[in-house]
Amino acid sequence: MSRDIAIDNVTHHFERGAFLETLRQRVAFRTESQEPDSGPALRAYLSDEIAPALAELGFGSRLYDNPVAGAGPFLVAQRHESDNLPTVLTYGHGDVVRGYEAQWRGGLSPWQVTVEGDHWYGRGTADNKGQHSINLAALRAVLDARGGRLGFNLKVLFETGEETGSPGLHAFCASQREVLAADLLIASDGPRLGAAHPTLFLGSRGLVNFKLSLQLRDGGHHSGNWGGLLRNPGVVLANAIASMVDRHGRILVEGLRPPPLPDAVRRALAGIAVGGNPGEPEVDADYGEPGLTPAERVFGWNNLEVLAFKTGNPDKPVNAIPPYAFAFMQIRFVVGTPWEDLERIVRDHLDAHGFAQVQIEVERGMPATRVDPDDPWVQWALASLQRTTGKAPVLLPNLGGTLPNDVFAEVLGLPTLWVPHSYPGCSQHAPNEHLLGSVAREGLRIMAGLFWDLGEAGPAVLQQRQRSNNK
């Protein structure tokens, strides 16, 4: 009974093809939550695939209907060993984006795992079936090595609507706080910093999508007869946006800028290089907030983007001054940004700069979350990853993208540790999505080591954290 045996168990599981076979079985479920008729497939994935797999590990599970009508169900499973042990919550999502079968390269199917060298193609291999399958396989390896025990209590939450914005997840978790009560979240989603870099991230940036629009008149007017006499809404709106973010990407709206980087965040991001991997675009060194490194710009700061801009008829331009223009905007932001007050902040800014006619519609938002990088759970996890891999893991205070981490951090009040098993070039959400076999193998070993270490050191780390919080 040892850590090495647990890691050897899961390595053998990978090398004899058992992990690949399980993944093939799960990818075959067409769990496209964006499709209106996906309900039976989403429920079957939980009831026919995940629940039996968890039962083999000693979990009792229950399916719950979503409080949002028409949205996919939830599964909650529990494995309790002792009231004196830490309780961990883990999470996964069984849904995937649309398969887009016709767009995949010849010889590939979104619903079959095709192995070509290190690339394992199939929808959900990276997001999220491959990732939660790694974690479940690692749990089995630890149970086998420790004689049927983990050394901690474990709860599992699966949803089936993450790819459509996690409808009902907040309400469900709020109503099931006691059922889901835990000391820590450990889960896997999103990419590593790079394929060769074991990564730990502690939350995610938030986001708000909003629309700016300007309607100046009912119809277009000849640009020769009226040019220079009528305001062009495209020109006005472009200047309104330019008053918010300059040509170098620096945010000019003071209320949309974050607080200064905390020292712990700056230390965590020191020396981290972003980009440079095969197939990735080259980072623009002179774009974004001046004085920050690329890692600080994407993981420690806010960015304001124009996702789409339209005026007139771009497909068939005519010689007319258009009556209308609109832009879809997005801000990604870190902890400390007053995102819930975005509409007022932008309204005040536009009014002060002479753009009172520009209308604002806030479409949706999600909070930013971040655990303190100096938290005892963080330091414990980093040490575990390094012990298993022999590499210094990358610590990201938060993911550059957005996950429903606020549910765990704010609704359930948990410190959150995310150990991703994908990489930036995985074609997530696109045709030819894939998992790297080498990353899967290392991920299995990482998680077996992490779960083993939790059974060994979890109670002491929990006590240390409680003492720190009580000071």
Secondary structure as UniProt FT lines:
FT   HELIX           3..15
FT   TURN            16..17
FT   HELIX           18..27
FT   TURN            33..34
FT   TURN            36..37
FT   HELIX           39..44
FT   HELIX           45..50
FT   HELIX           51..56
FT   TURN            57..58
FT   STRAND          60..64
FT   TURN            69..70
FT   STRAND          74..79
FT   TURN            83..84
FT   STRAND          87..93
FT   HELIX           101..103
FT   TURN            106..107
FT   TURN            110..111
FT   STRAND          114..116
FT   TURN            117..118
FT   STRAND          119..121
FT   TURN            123..128
FT   HELIX           129..145
FT   TURN            146..147
FT   STRAND          153..159
FT   HELIX           162..164
FT   TURN            167..168
FT   HELIX           169..175
FT   HELIX           177..180
FT   STRAND          184..187
FT   TURN            195..196
FT   STRAND          199..201
FT   STRAND          203..204
FT   STRAND          206..215
FT   STRAND          221..222
FT   HELIX           223..226
FT   TURN            227..229
FT   HELIX           233..242
FT   TURN            243..244
FT   TURN            247..248
FT   HELIX           254..256
FT   HELIX           263..269
FT   TURN            270..271
FT   TURN            278..279
FT   TURN            285..286
FT   TURN            290..291
FT   HELIX           294..299
FT   STRAND          303..311
FT   STRAND          320..321
FT   STRAND          324..333
FT   TURN            335..336
FT   HELIX           339..341
FT   HELIX           342..352
FT   TURN            353..354
FT   TURN            356..357
FT   STRAND          359..366
FT   STRAND          369..370
FT   TURN            373..374
FT   HELIX           376..389
FT   STRAND          394..396
FT   HELIX           405..406
FT   HELIX           407..411
FT   STRAND          416..418
FT   TURN            424..425
FT   TURN            428..429
FT   TURN            431..432
FT   STRAND          434..436
FT   HELIX           437..470
//
